[in-house]
Amino acid sequence: MGGQARRDQARGRGDHGRQLRRYATLVGLTFTPDAFKCGVDIVGPANLNTLLGTVPPYWASFYKQLTKRMGDPATEAGKQWLTERSPLSHVDKISKPLLIGQGANDPRVKQAESDQIVNAMKAKNIPVTYVLFPDEGHGFRRPENSKAFNAVTEGFLGQCLGGRVQPIGEDLTGSSITVPEGADKVNGLSDALKTHTQAIRR
Protein backbone atom coordinates (compact mmCIF):
# COMPACT_ATOMS: atom_id res chain seq x y z
CA MET A 1 0.00 0.00 0.00
CA GLY A 2 1.33 3.44 -0.92
CA GLY A 3 2.12 6.18 1.57
CA GLN A 4 -0.93 8.33 0.78
CA ALA A 5 -3.27 5.36 0.89
CA ARG A 6 -1.77 4.34 4.22
CA ARG A 7 -2.30 7.82 5.62
CA ASP A 8 -5.89 7.89 4.39
CA GLN A 9 -6.59 4.54 6.00
CA ALA A 10 -4.97 5.68 9.23
CA ARG A 11 -7.24 8.72 9.33
CA GLY A 12 -10.26 6.51 8.92
CA ARG A 13 -9.51 3.75 11.39
CA GLY A 14 -6.51 4.72 13.45
CA ASP A 15 -5.59 7.80 15.42
CA HIS A 16 -2.24 9.23 14.30
CA GLY A 17 -1.16 11.83 16.84
CA ARG A 18 0.58 14.77 15.20
CA GLN A 19 0.55 18.46 16.02
CA LEU A 20 -2.59 19.25 18.08
CA ARG A 21 -3.62 15.60 17.99
CA ARG A 22 -0.68 14.36 20.07
CA TYR A 23 -2.66 14.48 23.29
CA ALA A 24 -5.78 13.28 21.45
CA THR A 25 -4.18 9.94 20.57
CA LEU A 26 -3.69 9.00 24.21
CA VAL A 27 -7.10 10.43 25.14
CA GLY A 28 -8.74 8.42 22.38
CA LEU A 29 -7.20 5.13 23.50
CA THR A 30 -7.96 5.73 27.19
CA PHE A 31 -11.35 7.48 27.16
CA THR A 32 -12.91 5.93 24.03
CA PRO A 33 -10.85 2.81 23.28
CA ASP A 34 -13.60 1.12 21.26
CA ALA A 35 -13.54 3.95 18.71
CA PHE A 36 -10.06 3.08 17.40
CA LYS A 37 -8.16 0.06 16.15
CA CYS A 38 -4.77 1.42 17.28
CA GLY A 39 -2.88 4.61 18.09
CA VAL A 40 0.40 6.27 17.11
CA ASP A 41 1.50 8.82 19.69
CA ILE A 42 4.38 11.16 18.89
CA VAL A 43 5.58 13.15 21.93
CA GLY A 44 2.11 13.16 23.47
CA PRO A 45 1.58 14.30 27.09
CA ALA A 46 0.34 11.52 29.36
CA ASN A 47 0.19 13.45 32.64
CA LEU A 48 -1.14 17.01 32.45
CA ASN A 49 0.14 17.87 35.92
CA THR A 50 3.74 17.01 35.12
CA LEU A 51 3.38 18.57 31.66
CA LEU A 52 2.50 21.94 33.18
CA GLY A 53 5.09 21.44 35.90
CA THR A 54 7.87 21.25 33.32
CA VAL A 55 6.91 24.15 31.06
CA PRO A 56 10.17 25.60 29.66
CA PRO A 57 11.25 29.08 30.83
CA TYR A 58 10.62 30.65 27.43
CA TRP A 59 6.94 29.72 27.79
CA ALA A 60 6.58 31.79 30.99
CA SER A 61 4.42 34.44 29.33
CA PHE A 62 2.16 31.71 27.95
CA TYR A 63 1.91 29.75 31.20
CA LYS A 64 -0.99 31.75 32.65
CA GLN A 65 -2.98 31.22 29.48
CA LEU A 66 -2.23 27.50 29.62
CA THR A 67 -3.38 27.14 33.22
CA LYS A 68 -6.49 29.20 32.52
CA ARG A 69 -7.44 26.89 29.66
CA MET A 70 -6.30 23.59 31.14
CA GLY A 71 -6.36 23.99 34.92
CA ASP A 72 -3.84 25.21 37.48
CA PRO A 73 -1.80 22.42 39.12
CA ALA A 74 -0.98 24.84 41.96
CA THR A 75 -4.58 24.55 43.22
CA GLU A 76 -6.26 21.40 44.52
CA ALA A 77 -9.22 21.83 42.19
CA GLY A 78 -6.97 22.39 39.21
CA LYS A 79 -4.74 19.45 40.09
CA GLN A 80 -7.74 17.15 40.40
CA TRP A 81 -9.22 18.39 37.10
CA LEU A 82 -5.92 17.76 35.32
CA THR A 83 -5.51 14.33 36.92
CA GLU A 84 -8.97 13.24 35.82
CA ARG A 85 -8.23 14.27 32.24
CA SER A 86 -4.75 12.78 32.04
CA PRO A 87 -4.45 9.61 29.94
CA LEU A 88 -2.10 8.23 32.60
CA SER A 89 -5.00 8.07 35.06
CA HIS A 90 -6.95 5.82 32.72
CA VAL A 91 -4.17 3.63 31.36
CA ASP A 92 -5.99 0.46 32.42
CA LYS A 93 -8.63 1.18 29.76
CA ILE A 94 -6.15 0.86 26.89
CA SER A 95 -7.17 -2.20 24.91
CA LYS A 96 -5.77 -1.43 21.46
CA PRO A 97 -2.16 -1.49 20.18
CA LEU A 98 -0.15 1.66 20.87
CA LEU A 99 3.07 2.91 19.28
CA ILE A 100 4.86 5.76 21.06
CA GLY A 101 7.61 7.91 19.55
CA GLN A 102 9.69 10.25 21.70
CA GLY A 103 12.76 12.46 21.51
CA ALA A 104 14.99 12.27 24.58
CA ASN A 105 15.80 15.99 24.41
CA ASP A 106 12.26 17.32 24.03
CA PRO A 107 12.06 20.61 25.99
CA ARG A 108 8.26 20.85 25.76
CA VAL A 109 6.95 17.33 26.28
CA LYS A 110 9.67 15.70 28.36
CA GLN A 111 10.71 12.10 27.88
CA ALA A 112 9.21 11.47 31.32
CA GLU A 113 5.74 11.88 29.80
CA SER A 114 6.23 8.87 27.54
CA ASP A 115 8.18 6.98 30.21
CA GLN A 116 5.28 7.35 32.64
CA ILE A 117 2.65 5.81 30.41
CA VAL A 118 4.98 3.09 29.11
CA ASN A 119 5.88 2.08 32.67
CA ALA A 120 2.23 2.15 33.72
CA MET A 121 1.28 -0.07 30.79
CA LYS A 122 4.11 -2.50 31.55
CA ALA A 123 2.97 -2.68 35.19
CA LYS A 124 -0.49 -3.73 33.99
CA ASN A 125 0.87 -6.08 31.31
CA ILE A 126 -0.60 -3.96 28.53
CA PRO A 127 1.51 -4.26 25.35
CA VAL A 128 3.14 -1.13 23.94
CA THR A 129 5.94 -0.33 21.49
CA TYR A 130 8.15 2.57 22.59
CA VAL A 131 10.57 4.17 20.10
CA LEU A 132 13.07 6.63 21.57
CA PHE A 133 15.57 8.81 19.69
CA PRO A 134 18.40 10.06 21.98
CA ASP A 135 19.35 12.91 19.62
CA GLU A 136 15.88 14.33 18.95
CA GLY A 137 13.74 16.97 20.61
CA HIS A 138 10.11 17.92 19.98
CA GLY A 139 9.48 15.85 16.88
CA PHE A 140 11.99 14.10 14.65
CA ARG A 141 14.17 16.47 12.61
CA ARG A 142 16.91 14.23 11.27
CA PRO A 143 15.80 12.65 7.98
CA GLU A 144 17.29 9.29 8.98
CA ASN A 145 15.26 9.29 12.20
CA SER A 146 12.05 10.31 10.44
CA LYS A 147 12.56 7.54 7.90
CA ALA A 148 13.17 5.00 10.63
CA PHE A 149 10.08 5.98 12.61
CA ASN A 150 7.94 6.04 9.48
CA ALA A 151 9.10 2.52 8.65
CA VAL A 152 8.18 1.30 12.13
CA THR A 153 4.85 3.11 11.92
CA GLU A 154 4.02 1.55 8.56
CA GLY A 155 4.71 -1.91 9.93
CA PHE A 156 2.65 -1.17 13.04
CA LEU A 157 -0.32 0.18 11.10
CA GLY A 158 -0.11 -2.69 8.65
CA GLN A 159 -0.60 -5.13 11.49
CA CYS A 160 -3.46 -3.11 13.00
CA LEU A 161 -5.31 -2.06 9.86
CA GLY A 162 -4.29 -4.60 7.23
CA GLY A 163 -2.91 -3.97 3.76
CA ARG A 164 0.48 -4.41 2.16
CA VAL A 165 3.54 -3.24 4.06
CA GLN A 166 7.09 -2.71 2.86
CA PRO A 167 9.56 -4.56 5.12
CA ILE A 168 11.60 -2.33 7.42
CA GLY A 169 14.77 -3.69 5.85
CA GLU A 170 17.54 -1.06 5.92
CA ASP A 171 15.27 1.87 6.77
CA LEU A 172 16.92 2.21 10.18
CA THR A 173 20.32 2.97 8.60
CA GLY A 174 21.88 6.19 9.88
CA SER A 175 19.24 6.70 12.55
CA SER A 176 19.73 6.81 16.31
CA ILE A 177 16.64 4.66 16.94
CA THR A 178 16.29 2.73 20.18
CA VAL A 179 13.27 0.66 21.18
CA PRO A 180 13.23 0.28 24.98
CA GLU A 181 9.95 -1.63 24.90
CA GLY A 182 7.91 -3.75 22.53
CA ALA A 183 10.15 -4.24 19.49
CA ASP A 184 8.69 -7.72 19.19
CA LYS A 185 5.21 -6.24 18.72
CA VAL A 186 6.03 -4.97 15.20
CA ASN A 187 6.83 -7.54 12.52
CA GLY A 188 10.47 -7.39 11.46
CA LEU A 189 11.49 -4.68 13.93
CA SER A 190 13.57 -6.88 16.23
CA ASP A 191 15.55 -8.28 13.29
CA ALA A 192 16.00 -4.82 11.75
CA LEU A 193 17.29 -3.48 15.07
CA LYS A 194 19.74 -6.35 15.37
CA THR A 195 21.07 -5.70 11.86
CA HIS A 196 21.23 -1.97 12.58
CA THR A 197 23.19 -2.51 15.81
CA GLN A 198 25.64 -4.86 14.11
CA ALA A 199 26.24 -2.32 11.33
CA ILE A 200 27.02 0.39 13.88
CA ARG A 201 29.56 -1.82 15.65
CA ARG A 202 31.50 -2.58 12.46
C-alpha positions as semicolon CSV with decimal commas, in nm:
position;residue;x (nm);y (nm);z (nm)
1;M;0,000;0,000;0,000
2;G;0,133;0,344;-0,092
3;G;0,212;0,618;0,157
4;Q;-0,093;0,833;0,078
5;A;-0,327;0,536;0,089
6;R;-0,177;0,434;0,422
7;R;-0,230;0,782;0,562
8;D;-0,589;0,789;0,439
9;Q;-0,659;0,454;0,600
10;A;-0,497;0,568;0,923
11;R;-0,724;0,872;0,933
12;G;-1,026;0,651;0,892
13;R;-0,951;0,375;1,139
14;G;-0,651;0,472;1,345
15;D;-0,559;0,780;1,542
16;H;-0,224;0,923;1,430
17;G;-0,116;1,183;1,684
18;R;0,058;1,477;1,520
19;Q;0,055;1,846;1,602
20;L;-0,259;1,925;1,808
21;R;-0,362;1,560;1,799
22;R;-0,068;1,436;2,007
23;Y;-0,266;1,448;2,329
24;A;-0,578;1,328;2,145
25;T;-0,418;0,994;2,057
26;L;-0,369;0,900;2,421
27;V;-0,710;1,043;2,514
28;G;-0,874;0,842;2,238
29;L;-0,720;0,513;2,350
30;T;-0,796;0,573;2,719
31;F;-1,135;0,748;2,716
32;T;-1,291;0,593;2,403
33;P;-1,085;0,281;2,328
34;D;-1,360;0,112;2,126
35;A;-1,354;0,395;1,871
36;F;-1,006;0,308;1,740
37;K;-0,816;0,006;1,615
38;C;-0,477;0,142;1,728
39;G;-0,288;0,461;1,809
40;V;0,040;0,627;1,711
41;D;0,150;0,882;1,969
42;I;0,438;1,116;1,889
43;V;0,558;1,315;2,193
44;G;0,211;1,316;2,347
45;P;0,158;1,430;2,709
46;A;0,034;1,152;2,936
47;N;0,019;1,345;3,264
48;L;-0,114;1,701;3,245
49;N;0,014;1,787;3,592
50;T;0,374;1,701;3,512
51;L;0,338;1,857;3,166
52;L;0,250;2,194;3,318
53;G;0,509;2,144;3,590
54;T;0,787;2,125;3,332
55;V;0,691;2,415;3,106
56;P;1,017;2,560;2,966
57;P;1,125;2,908;3,083
58;Y;1,062;3,065;2,743
59;W;0,694;2,972;2,779
60;A;0,658;3,179;3,099
61;S;0,442;3,444;2,933
62;F;0,216;3,171;2,795
63;Y;0,191;2,975;3,120
64;K;-0,099;3,175;3,265
65;Q;-0,298;3,122;2,948
66;L;-0,223;2,750;2,962
67;T;-0,338;2,714;3,322
68;K;-0,649;2,920;3,252
69;R;-0,744;2,689;2,966
70;M;-0,630;2,359;3,114
71;G;-0,636;2,399;3,492
72;D;-0,384;2,521;3,748
73;P;-0,180;2,242;3,912
74;A;-0,098;2,484;4,196
75;T;-0,458;2,455;4,322
76;E;-0,626;2,140;4,452
77;A;-0,922;2,183;4,219
78;G;-0,697;2,239;3,921
79;K;-0,474;1,945;4,009
80;Q;-0,774;1,715;4,040
81;W;-0,922;1,839;3,710
82;L;-0,592;1,776;3,532
83;T;-0,551;1,433;3,692
84;E;-0,897;1,324;3,582
85;R;-0,823;1,427;3,224
86;S;-0,475;1,278;3,204
87;P;-0,445;0,961;2,994
88;L;-0,210;0,823;3,260
89;S;-0,500;0,807;3,506
90;H;-0,695;0,582;3,272
91;V;-0,417;0,363;3,136
92;D;-0,599;0,046;3,242
93;K;-0,863;0,118;2,976
94;I;-0,615;0,086;2,689
95;S;-0,717;-0,220;2,491
96;K;-0,577;-0,143;2,146
97;P;-0,216;-0,149;2,018
98;L;-0,015;0,166;2,087
99;L;0,307;0,291;1,928
100;I;0,486;0,576;2,106
101;G;0,761;0,791;1,955
102;Q;0,969;1,025;2,170
103;G;1,276;1,246;2,151
104;A;1,499;1,227;2,458
105;N;1,580;1,599;2,441
106;D;1,226;1,732;2,403
107;P;1,206;2,061;2,599
108;R;0,826;2,085;2,576
109;V;0,695;1,733;2,628
110;K;0,967;1,570;2,836
111;Q;1,071;1,210;2,788
112;A;0,921;1,147;3,132
113;E;0,574;1,188;2,980
114;S;0,623;0,887;2,754
115;D;0,818;0,698;3,021
116;Q;0,528;0,735;3,264
117;I;0,265;0,581;3,041
118;V;0,498;0,309;2,911
119;N;0,588;0,208;3,267
120;A;0,223;0,215;3,372
121;M;0,128;-0,007;3,079
122;K;0,411;-0,250;3,155
123;A;0,297;-0,268;3,519
124;K;-0,049;-0,373;3,399
125;N;0,087;-0,608;3,131
126;I;-0,060;-0,396;2,853
127;P;0,151;-0,426;2,535
128;V;0,314;-0,113;2,394
129;T;0,594;-0,033;2,149
130;Y;0,815;0,257;2,259
131;V;1,057;0,417;2,010
132;L;1,307;0,663;2,157
133;F;1,557;0,881;1,969
134;P;1,840;1,006;2,198
135;D;1,935;1,291;1,962
136;E;1,588;1,433;1,895
137;G;1,374;1,697;2,061
138;H;1,011;1,792;1,998
139;G;0,948;1,585;1,688
140;F;1,199;1,410;1,465
141;R;1,417;1,647;1,261
142;R;1,691;1,423;1,127
143;P;1,580;1,265;0,798
144;E;1,729;0,929;0,898
145;N;1,526;0,929;1,220
146;S;1,205;1,031;1,044
147;K;1,256;0,754;0,790
148;A;1,317;0,500;1,063
149;F;1,008;0,598;1,261
150;N;0,794;0,604;0,948
151;A;0,910;0,252;0,865
152;V;0,818;0,130;1,213
153;T;0,485;0,311;1,192
154;E;0,402;0,155;0,856
155;G;0,471;-0,191;0,993
156;F;0,265;-0,117;1,304
157;L;-0,032;0,018;1,110
158;G;-0,011;-0,269;0,865
159;Q;-0,060;-0,513;1,149
160;C;-0,346;-0,311;1,300
161;L;-0,531;-0,206;0,986
162;G;-0,429;-0,460;0,723
163;G;-0,291;-0,397;0,376
164;R;0,048;-0,441;0,216
165;V;0,354;-0,324;0,406
166;Q;0,709;-0,271;0,286
167;P;0,956;-0,456;0,512
168;I;1,160;-0,233;0,742
169;G;1,477;-0,369;0,585
170;E;1,754;-0,106;0,592
171;D;1,527;0,187;0,677
172;L;1,692;0,221;1,018
173;T;2,032;0,297;0,860
174;G;2,188;0,619;0,988
175;S;1,924;0,670;1,255
176;S;1,973;0,681;1,631
177;I;1,664;0,466;1,694
178;T;1,629;0,273;2,018
179;V;1,327;0,066;2,118
180;P;1,323;0,028;2,498
181;E;0,995;-0,163;2,490
182;G;0,791;-0,375;2,253
183;A;1,015;-0,424;1,949
184;D;0,869;-0,772;1,919
185;K;0,521;-0,624;1,872
186;V;0,603;-0,497;1,520
187;N;0,683;-0,754;1,252
188;G;1,047;-0,739;1,146
189;L;1,149;-0,468;1,393
190;S;1,357;-0,688;1,623
191;D;1,555;-0,828;1,329
192;A;1,600;-0,482;1,175
193;L;1,729;-0,348;1,507
194;K;1,974;-0,635;1,537
195;T;2,107;-0,570;1,186
196;H;2,123;-0,197;1,258
197;T;2,319;-0,251;1,581
198;Q;2,564;-0,486;1,411
199;A;2,624;-0,232;1,133
200;I;2,702;0,039;1,388
201;R;2,956;-0,182;1,565
202;R;3,150;-0,258;1,246
